[in-house]
């Protein structure tokens, strides 16, 4: 049975309809907050020509293409994803440029790259879907060159909020969505995960996403499907679900609807080796 529920389906895209997940990624990439935080990740990674960069959980490869522009000439970008369909879509979307941009299927917890392969490593909204995120971050640390930078961005679904005045139903919806993720609270734990992996100079940069219309929030947070799950499980009556949705649509018309979420960017540096060698700064 296909799992197209965004909260849980991204953990194994190849078992669902990859068109659903691709459409979600394209929508997110078009939203102002997401454009801001992605640009911020590039800035914090201090991207410059000549660097080698790994993007783990690359999805459609949009970030890889933008990073490639920043490290050219003489740089290289490798995007990996556990989904064969996502890697295929990334290749169709951006092609592959020998020595500059490549895509491959790989589990972020079991990377095939030799130790010290990259100047920069990045993992964006992937750890929320990965069992044992510590192993994935440990792998980023291993594949970095001494002195290299790693960055992770991820959500803290424990902070997810919807502006309905019906508190009991809203709590059910928020909890159903939140706890369908493999690691719903990973955002707040990223700093500790980085420190346990051995990174130095770890810094945390929080951000707040605010959506102000119901239809966009529904596409991003699968609100309709979440309600259907609650109704199917007899945790919510159909009449209650319909009334709750009607309230949110009225809020949108009145200009008072909000769906918010806090996320965190975490950056850390791999220590220089004993000889003092570092990757390009």
C-alpha positions as CSV (number, residue, x, y, z in Angstrom):
1,X,0.0,0.0,0.0
2,X,1.4,3.4,-1.0
3,X,2.1,5.9,1.8
4,X,1.6,9.4,0.5
5,X,1.2,11.0,3.9
6,X,4.0,13.6,3.9
7,X,4.9,13.2,7.6
8,X,5.7,9.5,7.3
9,X,6.0,9.0,3.5
10,X,9.3,10.9,3.0
11,X,11.0,8.2,5.1
12,X,10.6,5.9,2.1
13,X,9.6,7.8,-1.0
14,X,10.0,4.8,-3.3
15,X,7.0,3.1,-1.6
16,X,4.7,6.1,-2.3
17,X,3.8,8.3,-5.3
18,X,7.0,10.3,-5.9
19,X,4.9,12.9,-7.7
20,X,3.3,13.8,-4.4
21,X,6.6,14.3,-2.7
22,X,8.2,16.2,-5.7
23,X,5.2,18.6,-5.7
24,X,5.7,19.2,-2.0
25,X,9.4,19.9,-2.4
26,X,8.7,22.3,-5.3
27,X,6.1,24.2,-3.3
28,X,8.4,24.5,-0.3
29,X,11.2,25.8,-2.5
30,X,8.9,28.5,-3.8
31,X,8.0,29.9,-0.3
32,X,9.8,33.0,1.0
33,X,10.8,31.5,4.3
34,X,12.3,28.5,2.7
35,X,14.2,30.6,0.2
36,X,15.6,32.7,3.1
37,X,16.8,29.7,5.2
38,X,18.3,28.0,2.2
39,X,20.3,31.1,1.4
40,X,21.3,31.3,5.0
41,X,22.7,27.7,4.9
42,X,24.8,28.6,1.9
43,X,26.1,31.6,3.8
44,X,26.9,29.8,7.0
45,X,28.8,27.1,5.0
46,X,31.0,29.8,3.6
47,X,30.8,28.4,0.1
48,X,33.5,29.5,-2.3
49,X,35.0,28.4,-5.6
50,X,37.0,25.2,-5.5
51,X,35.3,23.5,-2.5
52,X,33.9,20.0,-2.6
53,X,30.4,19.6,-1.1
54,X,28.2,16.7,-0.1
55,X,24.4,17.3,0.1
56,X,22.9,14.3,2.0
57,X,19.2,13.8,1.3
58,X,19.3,15.9,-1.8
59,X,15.8,15.3,-3.0
60,X,15.2,17.0,-6.4
61,X,18.8,18.4,-6.4
62,X,17.8,22.1,-6.4
63,X,20.2,22.9,-3.6
64,X,22.9,21.0,-5.3
65,X,22.6,23.1,-8.4
66,X,22.7,26.3,-6.5
67,X,25.6,25.2,-4.4
68,X,27.4,24.1,-7.6
69,X,27.1,27.7,-8.9
70,X,28.8,28.9,-5.7
71,X,31.7,26.5,-5.8
72,X,32.5,26.8,-9.5
73,X,35.0,26.9,-11.0
74,X,37.0,23.9,-9.8
75,X,34.5,22.8,-7.1
76,X,32.4,19.7,-7.1
77,X,29.0,18.8,-5.5
78,X,27.7,15.4,-4.8
79,X,24.0,14.9,-4.0
80,X,22.9,11.6,-2.4
81,X,19.4,10.4,-1.5
82,X,18.0,7.1,-0.3
83,X,15.2,7.3,-2.9
84,X,16.0,6.0,-6.3
85,X,13.1,8.0,-7.8
86,X,14.3,11.3,-6.2
87,X,17.8,10.7,-7.6
88,X,16.4,9.9,-11.0
89,X,14.3,13.2,-10.9
90,X,17.4,15.2,-9.8
91,X,19.4,13.8,-12.8
92,X,16.5,14.7,-15.1
93,X,16.2,18.1,-13.6
94,X,19.8,19.1,-13.5
95,X,21.8,16.5,-15.5
96,X,25.2,15.5,-14.3
97,X,28.4,17.4,-15.0
98,X,31.5,15.2,-14.7
99,X,33.7,16.4,-11.9
100,X,31.2,19.2,-11.0
101,X,27.8,17.8,-10.1
102,X,26.7,14.2,-9.6
103,X,23.8,12.4,-7.9
104,X,23.8,8.9,-6.4
105,X,21.6,6.6,-4.3
106,X,22.9,6.3,-0.7
107,X,21.8,6.0,2.9
108,X,23.1,8.9,4.9
109,X,24.0,6.5,7.7
110,X,26.2,4.4,5.4
111,X,28.1,6.7,3.1
112,X,30.5,5.0,0.7
113,X,32.9,7.9,0.5
114,X,36.4,7.7,2.0
115,X,37.2,9.5,5.2
116,X,38.0,13.2,4.6
117,X,36.4,13.4,1.1
118,X,34.6,16.8,1.4
119,X,35.3,20.4,2.5
120,X,31.6,20.9,3.3
121,X,28.7,18.6,4.2
122,X,25.0,19.6,4.4
123,X,21.8,17.7,5.4
124,X,18.5,19.6,5.1
125,X,15.1,18.3,6.5
126,X,16.3,14.7,6.3
127,X,17.1,13.7,9.8
128,X,13.4,14.1,10.8
129,X,12.8,11.0,8.6
130,X,15.9,9.0,9.6
131,X,16.0,6.4,12.4
132,X,19.2,6.9,14.4
133,X,20.1,10.5,13.2
134,X,23.3,10.3,15.3
135,X,24.8,7.8,12.9
136,X,24.0,10.0,9.9
137,X,25.7,13.0,11.5
138,X,28.7,10.8,12.6
139,X,29.0,9.9,8.9
140,X,29.1,13.5,7.9
141,X,31.8,14.1,10.4
142,X,33.8,11.2,9.1
143,X,33.6,12.2,5.4
144,X,34.6,15.8,6.1
145,X,38.2,16.9,5.7
146,X,39.9,18.3,8.8
147,X,38.8,21.8,9.4
148,X,35.7,21.3,7.2
149,X,32.2,22.6,8.0
150,X,29.0,20.6,8.3
151,X,25.5,22.0,8.5
152,X,22.1,20.5,9.3
153,X,18.7,22.1,9.1
154,X,15.7,20.5,10.6
155,X,12.3,21.0,12.2
156,X,11.1,20.9,15.8
157,X,7.5,19.5,15.3
158,X,6.9,19.9,19.0
159,X,6.5,23.7,18.2
160,X,4.0,23.2,15.4
161,X,0.9,25.4,15.9
162,X,-2.4,26.1,14.1
163,X,-4.5,29.1,15.0
164,X,-7.8,27.4,15.6
165,X,-9.7,28.4,18.7
166,X,-10.9,24.8,19.2
167,X,-8.1,23.6,21.4
168,X,-9.0,19.9,21.8
169,X,-9.3,19.3,18.1
170,X,-6.2,21.4,17.3
171,X,-4.2,19.4,19.7
172,X,-5.3,16.1,18.1
173,X,-4.4,17.4,14.7
174,X,-1.0,18.8,15.8
175,X,-0.1,15.6,17.7
176,X,-1.2,13.3,14.9
177,X,1.0,15.1,12.4
178,X,3.9,15.6,14.8
179,X,4.2,12.0,16.0
180,X,3.9,10.6,12.4
181,X,7.5,11.7,11.9
182,X,10.4,9.3,12.7
183,X,12.2,12.0,14.8
184,X,9.6,14.8,15.4
185,X,11.8,16.8,17.9
186,X,15.2,16.5,16.0
187,X,15.4,20.3,15.5
188,X,15.9,21.0,19.2
189,X,18.4,18.2,19.6
190,X,20.6,19.0,16.6
191,X,23.2,20.9,18.6
192,X,23.7,17.9,21.0
193,X,23.9,15.5,18.1
194,X,26.6,17.6,16.4
195,X,28.6,17.8,19.7
196,X,28.4,14.1,20.3
197,X,29.7,13.5,16.7
198,X,32.8,15.5,17.6
199,X,32.2,18.8,15.9
200,X,33.7,21.9,17.4
201,X,32.4,25.5,17.5
202,X,28.9,24.3,17.2
203,X,26.4,27.1,16.7
204,X,22.6,27.1,16.5
205,X,20.5,29.4,14.4
206,X,16.7,29.1,14.9
207,X,14.1,30.2,12.4
208,X,10.3,30.6,12.4
209,X,8.1,29.6,9.4
210,X,4.7,31.4,9.3
211,X,2.0,30.5,6.8
212,X,-1.0,32.8,6.6
213,X,-3.5,31.0,4.5
214,X,-5.2,27.6,5.0
215,X,-4.7,26.2,1.4
216,X,-1.0,26.6,1.5
217,X,-0.8,25.2,5.0
218,X,-2.9,22.2,3.9
219,X,-0.4,21.5,1.1
220,X,2.6,21.8,3.3
221,X,1.3,20.1,6.4
222,X,-1.2,17.6,5.0
223,X,-4.0,19.0,7.2
224,X,-6.8,17.3,5.3
225,X,-5.1,13.9,5.3
226,X,-4.4,14.3,9.0
227,X,-8.1,14.9,9.7
228,X,-9.0,11.8,7.6
229,X,-6.6,9.7,9.7
230,X,-8.3,11.0,12.9
231,X,-11.8,10.3,11.5
232,X,-10.8,6.8,10.3
233,X,-9.4,6.0,13.7
234,X,-12.7,7.2,15.3
235,X,-10.8,9.9,17.2
236,X,-12.7,12.7,15.6
237,X,-16.3,12.9,14.2
238,X,-16.7,13.9,10.6
239,X,-18.9,16.8,11.7
240,X,-16.2,18.1,14.0
241,X,-13.5,17.8,11.3
242,X,-15.7,19.8,8.9
243,X,-16.4,22.5,11.4
244,X,-12.8,22.8,12.3
245,X,-11.8,23.2,8.6
246,X,-14.6,25.8,8.1
247,X,-13.1,27.9,11.0
248,X,-9.7,27.9,9.5
249,X,-11.0,28.9,6.1
250,X,-12.9,31.8,7.7
251,X,-9.7,32.8,9.5
252,X,-8.0,33.0,6.1
253,X,-10.7,35.3,4.7
254,X,-10.4,37.5,7.8
255,X,-6.6,37.6,7.5
256,X,-6.0,36.0,10.9
257,X,-5.0,32.4,10.1
258,X,-1.6,31.2,11.1
259,X,0.3,27.9,11.0
260,X,3.8,28.2,12.5
261,X,6.8,26.0,13.0
262,X,10.3,26.5,14.6
263,X,13.3,24.9,13.0
264,X,17.1,25.1,13.6
265,X,20.2,25.5,11.5
266,X,23.2,23.9,13.3
267,X,26.8,24.4,12.0
268,X,29.9,22.7,13.3
269,X,33.6,22.4,12.3
270,X,35.7,19.2,12.2
271,X,38.9,19.7,14.2
272,X,42.1,20.1,12.3
273,X,44.3,17.1,12.3
274,X,47.4,17.0,14.4
275,X,49.6,18.3,11.5
276,X,47.4,21.4,11.4
277,X,46.1,20.7,7.9
278,X,42.8,22.2,7.1
279,X,40.3,22.2,4.3
280,X,40.0,25.5,2.4
281,X,38.5,28.1,4.7
